[in-house]
Amino acid sequence: MDDPRARTRGALVALGWNDTFEDALEGDERTRLPVARVIEEQKRFYFVEGGNGVLLARIAGKLRHAAIDRAGLPAVGDFVVVASESSGEARIERILPRHTKLSRKAAGDAN
């Protein structure tokens, strides 16, 4: 019999999922909410990929409100906990801890 949770985790492993990310899940996130990886950002929209394929996602209001700066928002490569919405889109509820970061300096002179 096909196990959808195992299929989802298999898809995530192909995207870089490992035990460290699994350990970062809290409470019922392991069973109730899906996990996905951010693969593209377009202004206020994100495309996330997980066991259910690629979904269009928005940031949950509480996550946007809690973000102190841009680093507090999802970035391409982040694993995120998502909730499905009736519209067929997803809502990003939480960003799992990052293990690597690529960033560039601000434009202009540093003098």
C-alpha positions as a LaTeX table, in Angstrom:
\begin{tabular}{lrrr}
\hline
Residue & $x$ (\AA) & $y$ (\AA) & $z$ (\AA) \\
\hline
Met1 & 0.00 & 0.00 & 0.00 \\
Asp2 & 1.25 & 3.49 & $-0.90$ \\
Asp3 & 2.15 & 5.67 & 2.10 \\
Pro4 & 1.65 & 9.38 & 1.20 \\
Arg5 & 3.81 & 10.57 & 4.12 \\
Ala6 & 6.70 & 8.38 & 2.98 \\
Arg7 & 6.26 & 9.64 & $-0.60$ \\
Thr8 & 6.29 & 13.26 & 0.65 \\
Arg9 & 9.45 & 12.70 & 2.71 \\
Gly10 & 11.06 & 10.99 & $-0.30$ \\
Ala11 & 10.33 & 14.04 & $-2.45$ \\
Leu12 & 11.79 & 16.31 & 0.23 \\
Val13 & 14.97 & 14.22 & 0.53 \\
Ala14 & 15.54 & 14.86 & $-3.17$ \\
Leu15 & 15.33 & 18.60 & $-2.33$ \\
Gly16 & 17.88 & 18.36 & 0.54 \\
Trp17 & 15.72 & 17.29 & 3.51 \\
Asn18 & 17.59 & 15.56 & 6.33 \\
Asp19 & 17.23 & 14.56 & 10.00 \\
Thr20 & 18.27 & 18.05 & 11.19 \\
Phe21 & 15.21 & 19.56 & 9.50 \\
Glu22 & 13.03 & 16.71 & 10.76 \\
Asp23 & 14.18 & 17.40 & 14.32 \\
Ala24 & 13.24 & 21.09 & 13.93 \\
Leu25 & 9.56 & 20.23 & 13.43 \\
Glu26 & 7.39 & 21.04 & 16.44 \\
Gly27 & 4.32 & 19.32 & 17.87 \\
Asp28 & 1.83 & 18.23 & 15.26 \\
Glu29 & 3.84 & 19.66 & 12.35 \\
Arg30 & 5.18 & 16.14 & 11.74 \\
Thr31 & 1.72 & 14.78 & 11.01 \\
Arg32 & $-0.67$ & 17.65 & 10.36 \\
Leu33 & 1.12 & 20.31 & 8.30 \\
Pro34 & 3.13 & 19.63 & 5.14 \\
Val35 & 6.68 & 20.79 & 4.66 \\
Ala36 & 7.99 & 22.27 & 1.42 \\
Arg37 & 11.06 & 24.02 & 0.04 \\
Val38 & 10.91 & 27.54 & $-1.36$ \\
Ile39 & 12.01 & 27.35 & $-5.00$ \\
Glu40 & 11.08 & 30.82 & $-6.26$ \\
Glu41 & 10.10 & 34.22 & $-4.89$ \\
Gln42 & 8.03 & 36.75 & $-6.82$ \\
Lys43 & 7.35 & 39.91 & $-4.78$ \\
Arg44 & 4.69 & 38.79 & $-2.25$ \\
Phe45 & 4.29 & 35.30 & $-3.67$ \\
Tyr46 & 6.39 & 32.20 & $-3.34$ \\
Phe47 & 6.52 & 28.91 & $-5.18$ \\
Val48 & 7.13 & 25.97 & $-2.87$ \\
Glu49 & 7.79 & 22.34 & $-3.74$ \\
Gly50 & 7.01 & 19.35 & $-1.60$ \\
Gly51 & 5.24 & 16.02 & $-1.78$ \\
Asn52 & 2.23 & 17.58 & $-3.51$ \\
Gly53 & 4.26 & 19.17 & $-6.30$ \\
Val54 & 4.73 & 22.90 & $-6.79$ \\
Leu55 & 2.27 & 25.25 & $-5.06$ \\
Leu56 & 1.79 & 29.00 & $-5.05$ \\
Ala57 & 2.17 & 30.26 & $-1.48$ \\
Arg58 & 1.78 & 33.45 & 0.55 \\
Ile59 & 3.26 & 34.30 & 3.93 \\
Ala60 & 0.98 & 33.97 & 6.95 \\
Gly61 & 0.17 & 37.34 & 8.51 \\
Lys62 & 1.73 & 36.44 & 11.86 \\
Leu63 & 5.00 & 35.45 & 10.15 \\
Arg64 & 5.11 & 38.70 & 8.15 \\
His65 & 4.32 & 40.73 & 11.27 \\
Ala66 & 7.02 & 38.98 & 13.34 \\
Ala67 & 9.73 & 39.55 & 10.72 \\
Ile68 & 12.04 & 42.31 & 11.94 \\
Asp69 & 13.79 & 42.60 & 8.58 \\
Arg70 & 14.13 & 40.80 & 5.24 \\
Ala71 & 16.07 & 37.95 & 6.90 \\
Gly72 & 12.91 & 37.07 & 8.84 \\
Leu73 & 11.02 & 36.28 & 5.64 \\
Pro74 & 11.30 & 33.12 & 3.54 \\
Ala75 & 14.09 & 32.94 & 0.98 \\
Val76 & 14.74 & 30.58 & $-1.90$ \\
Gly77 & 16.17 & 27.37 & $-0.45$ \\
Asp78 & 14.37 & 27.58 & 2.90 \\
Phe79 & 12.32 & 24.66 & 4.15 \\
Val80 & 8.97 & 25.92 & 5.38 \\
Val81 & 5.90 & 24.55 & 7.14 \\
Val82 & 2.82 & 25.26 & 5.03 \\
Ala83 & $-0.93$ & 25.04 & 5.43 \\
Ser84 & $-3.23$ & 24.40 & 2.49 \\
Glu85 & $-5.96$ & 26.90 & 1.70 \\
Ser86 & $-9.29$ & 26.24 & 0.03 \\
Ser87 & $-8.13$ & 28.25 & $-3.00$ \\
Gly88 & $-5.52$ & 25.59 & $-3.77$ \\
Glu89 & $-2.71$ & 27.88 & $-2.64$ \\
Ala90 & $-0.52$ & 27.35 & 0.39 \\
Arg91 & 0.20 & 29.62 & 3.37 \\
Ile92 & 3.74 & 29.65 & 4.78 \\
Glu93 & 3.34 & 29.30 & 8.55 \\
Arg94 & 6.95 & 28.92 & 9.70 \\
Ile95 & 10.50 & 28.88 & 8.37 \\
Leu96 & 12.62 & 25.99 & 9.59 \\
Pro97 & 16.09 & 26.93 & 10.91 \\
Arg98 & 18.58 & 27.77 & 8.17 \\
His99 & 21.93 & 25.99 & 7.99 \\
Thr100 & 23.55 & 28.00 & 5.21 \\
Lys101 & 23.12 & 31.53 & 3.92 \\
Leu102 & 24.17 & 33.28 & 0.76 \\
Ser103 & 23.91 & 37.05 & 0.82 \\
Arg104 & 25.36 & 40.02 & $-0.94$ \\
Lys105 & 26.48 & 43.35 & 0.38 \\
Ala106 & 24.33 & 46.41 & $-0.10$ \\
Ala107 & 24.94 & 48.45 & $-3.22$ \\
Gly108 & 27.01 & 51.62 & $-2.98$ \\
Asp109 & 30.24 & 52.70 & $-1.34$ \\
Ala110 & 31.17 & 51.31 & 2.05 \\
Asn111 & 33.46 & 54.30 & 2.78 \\
\hline
\end{tabular}
